Amino acid sequence: MEAHAWYLKLLSAVKPADPDTRGLVKYLVNNRKNGHYWESTRDTAYAIEAIAGYMKASGEDAPEMEVEVAMDGKTLGKVAVNRDNLFSFDGTFTLTGKDVSPGRHEIGIQRTGGGAVYANAYLEVFSLEDRLREAGLEVKVSRKISRIKETGKQSDTVGRTGQPVSQQEERLQRTPLEDGATLASGERIEVELILESKNDYEYLVFSDAKAAGFDAVDALSGYVGNSALGAYMEPRDRTVDFFIRSLPRGTHSLRYQLRAETPGTYKALPATAEAMYAPELRGNSADFRLKVRE
């Protein structure tokens, strides 16, 4: 972060209006630890100093404008922004319940005067749909489920004293399952959570909702041996949770096994991803249906 902050200082002095300069500011803001500060007090100090320098060089520290927010052409509110209230004005507009009718809507933001306008929109909904779809922006999680079958292989080797020894090698055959697949009671499945992150994040929890009628094969909490993420797995009655201290940018996976126990038709609710100290950073997989026969 310190190197990025120094580079931002250089860009602010040479070309403050360049899109690359604004992009670097966004990168620094998006990569705050827990959404509030950077990796260390040193990084935090340099980042704040660089961003403040950019605001001064670009003129964003002295706006003189009025911002109007409207939905479908109807004004929701206006707010005046200037140097005195730049960090204290209330620019939040909330719509709830019947204020948002079904169908397509357009949110409009109009500025009068000079200054930069930054806007974010958050939407929380309760869906009555039968199927829950995958969703997520900065962090995404998807789920794959496979039937597993042990295919042991016996091989001969040499013991410590030179005597011939036969040993059994455990191998697993994975067969991907489609939504609505049928399993026999006692069969095992492997759940693979595929994690996708657009940035480096810290302190996240990935919670996979188990389908009723299935139990975790490994019921003990502990670090996942096949994960380079250092994930700590905690099986619970309804979910299997994975706690990750540091999630690098890119695509990763976590795996664990369940055993089909009780016959019936079940739906596994979506697996969810959430930053523990920045709850607005979240995502979810699609749901999954399974049948268990005797």
Secondary structure, 3 states (H helix, E strand, C coil): CHHHHHHHHHHHHHCCCCHHHHHHHHHHHHCCECCCECCCHHHHHHHHHHHHHHHHHHCCCCCEEEEEEEECCEEEEEEEEECCCCCCCCCCCCCCHHHCCCCCCCEEEEEEEECCCCCCCCCCCCCCCCCCCCEECCEEEEEEEEEEEECCEEEEEECCCCCEEEEEECCEEEEECCCCEEEECCCEEEEEEEEEECCCEEEEEEEEECCCCEEECCCCCEECCCCCCCCEEEECCCEEEEEEEEECCEEEEEEEEEEECCCEEEEECCCEEEECCEEEEEEECCCEEEEEEC
